[in-house]
Amino acid sequence: MYKRILVPVDGSSTSDIALREAIKFVIDQKAELRIIHVIEDVVPVWDVELLNINEIREALRQTGERVLAKRSRGARCGIKAETRLIESTPPGHASPA
């Protein structure tokens, strides 16, 4: 028996299908659902002064939060669901945190 089911979502119809299937599995297993959305840190590949990296990062965070909020509402079928936004740092780069 499974206790927790992890489902990454990206806002696509394919990830929505996976989430619906995971919800069925969670109900069957009487498990908890964990929904995650991962954003990668923005690393410019060229030197552009007009590019505001912090604005891009914030836009990615806001989009990720909206993706999670929408999916968590759809997941509430009498099951325990947790969401988390994960910020990933590309290999070889220092974490912004």
C-alpha positions in Angstrom: 0.0 0.0 0.0 1.2 3.5 -0.9 1.2 6.3 1.6 2.0 9.3 -0.6 1.8 9.8 -4.3 3.9 12.6 -5.9 2.7 14.2 -9.1 4.7 16.9 -10.9 2.5 19.3 -12.9 3.4 21.9 -15.5 0.1 23.3 -16.6 -0.1 21.1 -19.7 -3.0 18.9 -20.6 -0.7 15.9 -20.4 0.2 16.6 -16.7 -3.5 17.2 -16.0 -4.3 13.7 -17.3 -1.5 12.3 -15.1 -3.0 14.2 -12.1 -6.5 12.8 -12.7 -5.0 9.3 -12.9 -3.0 9.9 -9.7 -6.2 11.1 -7.9 -7.9 7.8 -8.8 -4.9 5.9 -7.5 -4.8 8.0 -4.3 -8.5 7.3 -3.6 -8.0 3.6 -4.2 -4.9 3.4 -2.0 -6.3 5.9 0.7 -3.0 7.8 0.3 -2.0 11.4 0.4 -1.4 13.4 -2.8 1.6 15.7 -3.2 1.5 18.0 -6.2 4.7 19.9 -7.2 5.6 22.4 -9.8 9.3 23.0 -10.5 10.8 26.2 -11.9 14.4 26.4 -13.0 16.4 29.5 -12.1 16.9 31.9 -15.0 20.5 32.1 -16.1 21.1 34.5 -18.9 23.3 33.1 -21.7 24.3 36.5 -22.9 25.0 39.8 -21.3 21.9 42.0 -21.8 21.5 45.0 -19.5 17.8 45.4 -20.4 17.0 41.9 -19.2 15.6 42.0 -15.6 16.2 38.6 -14.2 14.4 39.3 -11.0 11.2 40.2 -12.9 11.4 37.0 -14.9 12.0 34.9 -11.7 9.0 36.5 -10.1 6.8 35.9 -13.2 7.8 32.2 -13.1 7.0 32.0 -9.4 3.6 33.6 -9.9 2.8 31.3 -12.8 3.9 28.3 -10.8 1.6 29.3 -7.9 -1.3 29.7 -10.3 -0.7 26.2 -11.8 -0.6 24.7 -8.3 -3.7 26.5 -7.1 -5.7 25.4 -10.0 -4.6 21.8 -9.7 -5.1 21.6 -6.0 -8.7 22.8 -6.3 -9.3 20.0 -8.8 -7.6 17.4 -6.6 -10.0 18.0 -3.6 -12.1 14.9 -4.0 -12.2 14.1 -0.3 -8.5 13.4 -0.3 -5.5 15.0 1.5 -3.5 17.0 -1.0 -0.4 19.1 -0.5 1.2 21.4 -3.1 4.7 22.8 -3.3 6.6 25.1 -5.6 10.2 24.0 -6.0 12.9 26.3 -7.4 15.7 24.5 -9.0 19.2 25.8 -9.6 21.0 24.6 -12.8 24.1 22.5 -12.1 27.2 24.6 -11.7 25.4 27.7 -10.5 25.0 29.1 -7.0 21.6 29.0 -5.5 19.8 32.3 -5.3 18.6 31.5 -1.8 
